[in-house]
Amino acid sequence: MKKLLALIVLALTLFLGGSAYSYHVLAPLEAETDRAWAAADAAITARAAAAPELIAFIHSYTSRGQEAFRAAEDAQKRLAAAQTPAARMAASDALSSALGQLLAAGSRYRSIVGHPRYYALTTSLAAAENTLAVARRDYNNAAERYNGALHSAPQRFYGRMLGFRDAPYFKTPRMNETK
């Protein structure tokens, strides 16, 4: 009976110790990933805020490329409605694709490309894109560290029981794809 009790105490100690260790490893990494996501989300929002004025400017010069205008507006709406990080990432990718199409449509016209307002708007958008690229890289690095720890022993077993889940990666959109 004493051996059984000692075995139960040992198993309970190992279980609680593994749980505590896993939480101690994963919680800071999850917090780091959350902070990196907040920065990436702020960059997504800043880039989305720069887009409407550029869309309106190009639209005021040409009615060609209506599908690009609609795609940009739809992507803006999807981004505004997105609640989860994965949904915001997908909507951000759709906006990137739509802005690429829109810039391609606008670049066909010398009157647009040579306009100082176009230059200022595209410069602002480029700065927002660069900020987003850095935030995406930082988030993916944090997600990689977190996911790596989550999939290593003993966190693989205890992490799921403690409620830790994989962080999605924020993939780079493919600008040359057309939909």
Backbone hydrogen bonds in HBPLUS format (Angstrom, degrees):
<---DONOR---> <-ACCEPTOR-->    atom                        ^
c    i                          cat <-CA-CA->   ^        H-A-AA   ^      H-
h    n   atom  resd res      DA  || num        DHA   H-A  angle D-A-AA Bond
n    s   type  num  typ     dist DA aas  dist angle  dist       angle   num
A0005-LEU N   A0001-MET O   2.98 MM   4  6.22 160.4  2.02 147.9 153.2     1
A0006-ALA N   A0002-LYS O   2.84 MM   4  5.99 156.8  1.89 144.7 151.6     2
A0007-LEU N   A0003-LYS O   2.84 MM   4  6.00 151.1  1.93 143.7 151.9     3
A0008-ILE N   A0004-LEU O   2.92 MM   4  6.16 153.9  1.98 147.6 154.5     4
A0009-VAL N   A0005-LEU O   2.92 MM   4  6.13 161.8  1.96 149.9 154.9     5
A0010-LEU N   A0006-ALA O   2.90 MM   4  6.04 156.4  1.96 143.7 150.5     6
A0011-ALA N   A0007-LEU O   2.91 MM   4  6.09 162.1  1.95 147.4 152.2     7
A0012-LEU N   A0008-ILE O   2.88 MM   4  6.03 160.8  1.92 149.4 155.1     8
A0013-THR N   A0009-VAL O   2.85 MM   4  5.99 155.2  1.91 145.5 152.8     9
A0014-LEU N   A0010-LEU O   2.88 MM   4  6.11 161.3  1.92 151.6 156.4    10
A0015-PHE N   A0011-ALA O   2.90 MM   4  6.06 158.1  1.95 146.6 153.1    11
A0016-LEU N   A0012-LEU O   2.87 MM   4  6.04 171.3  1.87 153.3 155.7    12
A0017-GLY N   A0013-THR O   2.79 MM   4  5.80 156.9  1.84 146.3 154.0    13
A0018-GLY N   A0014-LEU O   2.85 MM   4  5.89 162.0  1.88 145.1 150.3    14
A0019-SER N   A0015-PHE O   2.93 MM   4  6.10 154.8  1.99 145.5 153.0    15
A0020-ALA N   A0016-LEU O   2.88 MM   4  6.03 162.9  1.91 147.6 152.3    16
A0021-TYR N   A0017-GLY O   2.85 MM   4  6.00 163.7  1.88 150.9 155.9    17
A0022-SER N   A0018-GLY O   2.89 MM   4  5.94 163.7  1.92 144.8 149.9    18
A0023-TYR N   A0019-SER O   2.92 MM   4  6.08 160.1  1.96 149.1 154.6    19
A0024-HIS N   A0020-ALA O   2.91 MM   4  6.05 157.1  1.96 146.0 152.8    20
A0025-VAL N   A0021-TYR O   2.95 MM   4  6.24 142.8  2.09 147.6 157.7    21
A0026-LEU N   A0022-SER O   2.83 MM   4  5.95 171.1  1.84 156.3 159.0    22
A0027-ALA N   A0023-TYR O   2.91 MM   4  5.57 165.5  1.94 145.7 150.2    23
A0030-GLU N   A0026-LEU O   2.81 MM   4  5.99 154.9  1.87 159.3 167.0    24
A0031-ALA N   A0027-ALA O   2.96 MM   4  6.17 156.5  2.02 149.1 155.5    25
A0032-GLU N   A0028-PRO O   2.92 MM   4  6.14 152.8  1.99 143.9 151.2    26
A0033-THR N   A0029-LEU O   2.97 MM   4  6.19 155.1  2.03 143.5 150.1    27
A0034-ASP N   A0030-GLU O   2.87 MM   4  6.13 153.9  1.94 147.3 154.8    28
A0035-ARG N   A0031-ALA O   2.92 MM   4  6.19 154.7  1.99 147.4 153.8    29
A0036-ALA N   A0032-GLU O   2.94 MM   4  6.18 158.7  1.98 147.1 153.2    30
A0037-TRP N   A0033-THR O   2.84 MM   4  6.06 150.4  1.92 145.5 154.2    31
A0038-ALA N   A0034-ASP O   2.95 MM   4  6.20 152.9  2.02 144.3 151.4    32
A0039-ALA N   A0035-ARG O   3.12 MM   4  6.46 153.1  2.20 146.7 153.0    33
A0040-ALA N   A0036-ALA O   2.97 MM   4  6.25 156.4  2.03 146.2 153.0    34
A0041-ASP N   A0037-TRP O   2.72 MM   4  5.91 160.0  1.76 156.2 161.8    35
A0042-ALA N   A0038-ALA O   2.97 MM   4  6.13 150.4  2.06 140.2 148.0    36
A0043-ALA N   A0039-ALA O   3.02 MM   4  6.27 149.4  2.11 142.0 150.3    37
A0044-ILE N   A0040-ALA O   2.86 MM   4  6.17 149.9  1.95 146.9 155.7    38
A0045-THR N   A0041-ASP O   2.94 MM   4  6.18 158.9  1.99 146.8 152.1    39
A0046-ALA N   A0042-ALA O   2.91 MM   4  6.14 155.1  1.97 145.0 152.0    40
A0047-ARG N   A0043-ALA O   2.94 MM   4  6.10 159.6  1.98 147.2 152.4    41
A0048-ALA N   A0044-ILE O   2.90 MM   4  6.10 156.6  1.95 147.1 154.3    42
A0049-ALA N   A0045-THR O   2.92 MM   4  6.13 141.9  2.07 142.0 152.3    43
A0050-ALA N   A0046-ALA O   3.19 MM   4  6.47 135.7  2.40 138.3 149.0    44
A0050-ALA N   A0047-ARG O   3.14 MM   3  5.17 131.3  2.39  96.1 108.9    45
A0054-LEU N   A0051-ALA O   3.07 MM   3  5.29 116.7  2.49 106.2 121.5    46
A0055-ILE N   A0051-ALA O   2.91 MM   4  6.10 163.0  1.93 163.2 168.9    47
A0056-ALA N   A0052-PRO O   2.88 MM   4  6.07 164.5  1.90 150.4 154.4    48
A0057-PHE N   A0053-GLU O   2.90 MM   4  6.05 154.1  1.97 142.6 150.2    49
A0058-ILE N   A0054-LEU O   2.99 MM   4  6.19 173.3  2.00 156.3 157.0    50
A0059-HIS N   A0055-ILE O   2.90 MM   4  5.97 159.1  1.94 148.2 155.2    51
A0060-SER N   A0056-ALA O   2.90 MM   4  6.02 141.1  2.05 142.0 151.2    52
A0061-TYR N   A0058-ILE O   3.07 MM   3  5.33 144.5  2.20 104.1 114.4    53
A0062-THR N   A0058-ILE O   3.10 MM   4  6.37 145.2  2.23 151.3 161.3    54
A0068-ALA N   A0065-GLY O   2.91 MM   3  5.25 126.4  2.20 106.1 120.3    55
A0069-PHE N   A0065-GLY O   3.12 MM   4  6.56 152.6  2.20 150.7 158.9    56
A0070-ARG N   A0066-GLN O   2.86 MM   4  6.13 166.8  1.87 156.0 159.2    57
A0071-ALA N   A0067-GLU O   2.82 MM   4  5.89 156.6  1.87 141.3 148.7    58
A0072-ALA N   A0068-ALA O   2.93 MM   4  6.06 156.1  1.98 143.5 149.7    59
A0073-GLU N   A0069-PHE O   2.94 MM   4  6.19 162.1  1.97 151.4 156.4    60
A0074-ASP N   A0070-ARG O   2.79 MM   4  5.94 161.3  1.82 152.5 158.2    61
A0075-ALA N   A0071-ALA O   2.87 MM   4  5.97 154.6  1.94 142.9 150.3    62
A0076-GLN N   A0072-ALA O   2.95 MM   4  6.16 149.8  2.04 142.7 150.9    63
A0077-LYS N   A0073-GLU O   3.03 MM   4  6.33 155.7  2.09 145.9 152.0    64
A0078-ARG N   A0074-ASP O   2.85 MM   4  6.14 161.1  1.89 152.3 157.5    65
A0079-LEU N   A0075-ALA O   2.89 MM   4  6.03 155.3  1.95 145.2 152.0    66
A0080-ALA N   A0076-GLN O   2.98 MM   4  6.23 153.2  2.06 145.0 152.2    67
A0081-ALA N   A0077-LYS O   2.98 MM   4  6.21 145.6  2.10 146.4 155.7    68
A0082-ALA N   A0078-ARG O   2.93 MM   4  5.96 129.1  2.19 142.2 154.9    69
A0088-ARG N   A0084-THR O   2.90 MM   4  6.17 157.2  1.96 156.4 163.4    70
A0089-MET N   A0085-PRO O   2.83 MM   4  6.03 152.4  1.91 150.4 158.1    71
A0090-ALA N   A0086-ALA O   3.04 MM   4  6.26 160.4  2.08 145.2 149.9    72
A0091-ALA N   A0087-ALA O   2.94 MM   4  6.11 160.2  1.98 145.9 151.7    73
A0092-SER N   A0088-ARG O   2.86 MM   4  5.92 150.6  1.94 141.6 149.9    74
A0093-ASP N   A0089-MET O   2.96 MM   4  6.21 152.2  2.04 146.3 153.5    75
A0094-ALA N   A0090-ALA O   2.99 MM   4  6.29 153.6  2.06 145.6 152.8    76
A0095-LEU N   A0091-ALA O   2.92 MM   4  6.18 151.1  2.01 144.1 152.1    77
A0096-SER N   A0092-SER O   2.90 MM   4  6.17 153.5  1.97 145.9 153.2    78
A0097-SER N   A0093-ASP O   3.02 MM   4  6.28 161.1  2.05 150.0 154.1    79
A0098-ALA N   A0094-ALA O   2.96 MM   4  6.16 162.5  1.99 147.5 152.6    80
A0099-LEU N   A0095-LEU O   2.82 MM   4  5.97 159.8  1.86 152.1 157.5    81
A0100-GLY N   A0096-SER O   2.97 MM   4  6.15 152.4  2.05 144.6 152.3    82
A0101-GLN N   A0097-SER O   3.04 MM   4  6.37 155.4  2.10 148.6 154.6    83
A0102-LEU N   A0098-ALA O   2.88 MM   4  6.09 155.6  1.94 146.7 154.2    84
A0103-LEU N   A0099-LEU O   2.81 MM   4  5.97 162.4  1.84 152.2 156.2    85
A0104-ALA N   A0100-GLY O   3.01 MM   4  6.14 151.4  2.09 140.2 148.4    86
A0105-ALA N   A0101-GLN O   2.93 MM   4  6.20 152.1  2.01 144.8 152.2    87
A0106-GLY N   A0102-LEU O   2.90 MM   4  6.16 158.6  1.94 150.1 156.0    88
A0107-SER N   A0103-LEU O   2.88 MM   4  5.94 144.5  2.00 143.4 152.3    89
A0109-TYR N   A0106-GLY O   3.25 MM   3  5.98 172.1  2.25 121.6 123.9    90
A0112-ILE N   A0109-TYR O   3.15 MM   3  5.44 136.1  2.35 102.0 113.2    91
A0113-VAL N   A0109-TYR O   3.05 MM   4  6.34 174.3  2.05 160.0 159.9    92
A0114-GLY N   A0110-ARG O   2.89 MM   4  5.76 160.8  1.93 149.3 153.8    93
A0115-HIS N   A0112-ILE O   3.10 MM   3  5.32 155.0  2.16 107.5 115.4    94
A0119-TYR N   A0115-HIS O   3.13 MM   4  6.51 158.8  2.17 151.9 157.9    95
A0120-ALA N   A0116-PRO O   2.93 MM   4  6.22 159.8  1.97 147.7 152.8    96
A0121-LEU N   A0117-ARG O   2.86 MM   4  6.08 160.7  1.90 150.1 155.6    97
A0122-THR N   A0118-TYR O   2.83 MM   4  6.00 165.6  1.85 155.0 158.8    98
A0123-THR N   A0119-TYR O   2.89 MM   4  5.96 149.2  1.98 144.5 153.4    99
A0124-SER N   A0120-ALA O   2.95 MM   4  6.12 156.5  2.00 143.9 150.2   100
A0125-LEU N   A0121-LEU O   2.89 MM   4  6.14 156.3  1.95 145.4 152.3   101
A0126-ALA N   A0122-THR O   2.83 MM   4  5.96 153.2  1.90 140.6 148.2   102
A0127-ALA N   A0123-THR O   2.96 MM   4  6.21 154.8  2.03 147.0 153.3   103
A0128-ALA N   A0124-SER O   3.01 MM   4  6.29 155.9  2.07 145.1 151.9   104
A0129-GLU N   A0125-LEU O   2.81 MM   4  6.07 152.2  1.88 148.9 157.1   105
A0130-ASN N   A0126-ALA O   2.88 MM   4  6.12 154.1  1.95 147.0 153.7   106
A0131-THR N   A0127-ALA O   2.98 MM   4  6.22 158.8  2.02 147.5 153.1   107
A0132-LEU N   A0128-ALA O   2.93 MM   4  6.12 154.4  1.99 143.5 150.9   108
A0133-ALA N   A0129-GLU O   2.84 MM   4  6.09 149.9  1.93 145.3 153.7   109
A0134-VAL N   A0130-ASN O   3.05 MM   4  6.34 157.6  2.10 150.0 154.7   110
A0135-ALA N   A0131-THR O   2.97 MM   4  6.19 162.2  2.00 148.4 153.9   111
A0136-ARG N   A0132-LEU O   2.75 MM   4  5.89 153.5  1.82 148.6 156.3   112
A0137-ARG N   A0133-ALA O   2.99 MM   4  6.17 159.2  2.04 143.1 148.5   113
A0138-ASP N   A0134-VAL O   2.93 MM   4  6.18 165.1  1.95 152.5 156.5   114
A0139-TYR N   A0135-ALA O   2.88 MM   4  6.01 159.3  1.92 146.8 152.8   115
A0140-ASN N   A0136-ARG O   2.87 MM   4  6.06 168.2  1.89 152.6 156.2   116
A0141-ASN N   A0137-ARG O   2.93 MM   4  6.13 153.9  2.00 149.0 156.2   117
A0142-ALA N   A0138-ASP O   3.02 MM   4  6.25 158.9  2.06 146.1 151.6   118
A0143-ALA N   A0139-TYR O   2.76 MM   4  6.02 160.4  1.80 156.9 163.3   119
A0144-GLU N   A0140-ASN O   2.84 MM   4  5.93 148.9  1.94 140.7 149.2   120
A0145-ARG N   A0141-ASN O   3.07 MM   4  6.36 157.6  2.12 146.9 151.9   121
A0146-TYR N   A0142-ALA O   2.98 MM   4  6.18 166.9  1.99 151.6 155.5   122
A0147-ASN N   A0143-ALA O   2.76 MM   4  5.83 170.7  1.77 151.7 155.1   123
A0148-GLY N   A0144-GLU O   2.86 MM   4  5.81 152.0  1.94 139.3 147.9   124
A0149-ALA N   A0145-ARG O   3.00 MM   4  6.20 156.8  2.05 145.5 151.2   125
A0150-LEU N   A0146-TYR O   2.88 MM   4  6.11 155.0  1.94 149.8 157.8   126
A0151-HIS N   A0147-ASN O   3.02 MM   4  6.17 138.0  2.20 142.1 151.6   127
A0152-SER N   A0149-ALA O   3.25 MM   3  5.25 163.9  2.28 103.4 108.1   128
A0156-ARG N   A0152-SER O   2.83 MM   4  5.47 140.6  1.99 141.7 149.7   129
A0157-PHE N   A0154-PRO O   3.13 MM   3  5.74 133.3  2.36 113.3 122.7   130
A0158-TYR N   A0154-PRO O   3.13 MM   4  6.40 173.0  2.14 158.3 158.2   131
A0159-GLY N   A0155-GLN O   2.63 MM   4  4.77 147.6  1.73 127.1 138.0   132
A0162-LEU N   A0158-TYR O   2.94 MM   4  6.19 140.3  2.10 149.8 161.9   133
A0162-LEU N   A0159-GLY O   3.16 MM   3  5.05 125.1  2.48  91.0 105.2   134
A0164-PHE N   A0159-GLY O   2.92 MM   5  5.25 156.8  1.98 156.6 149.6   135
A0163-GLY N   A0160-ARG O   3.09 MM   3  5.12 158.9  2.14 102.2 108.5   136
A0177-GLU N   A0174-ARG O   3.37 MM   3  5.84 169.0  2.38 113.4 116.5   137
